[in-house]
Amino acid sequence: MSGQEHPRQSGSHRLPPPSPADRVELPPPTPEDRTEIVQPWSRATPWLVFLGIIAVSAIVIVLL
């Protein structure tokens, strides 16, 4: 009996294909979401500075 359970478990681990119902659950974009998309600099600035420092240091290491 255990041999029959393994295929069922392996099948359950597989991700089902995206269904139209999942797409309908996504809410439509609201003006509030658009303002967040228009002004992402407050959140992205720390990452841009961090990546910029890494890029400059990498260029210096390559030149040396």
C-alpha positions, 0 to 999 in steps of 0.5 A: 500500500505504501508504494501506491502512496508515493506517486500520490505524494509526488503528484501533490508536490507538483505545482498546478498550472495557473488557472484563470481564477488565480488571475481574477483574484488579483485586484485592479491597480488603484490610484494609490498603487500608481503613486507608489509605482511613480515614487519608488526612489524612497525605497530604492535609494538605499539599494542603489547606494549599496549596489553603487558602492559594490560596483565602484569597489569591483571596478577598483579591484579589476583596475588594480 
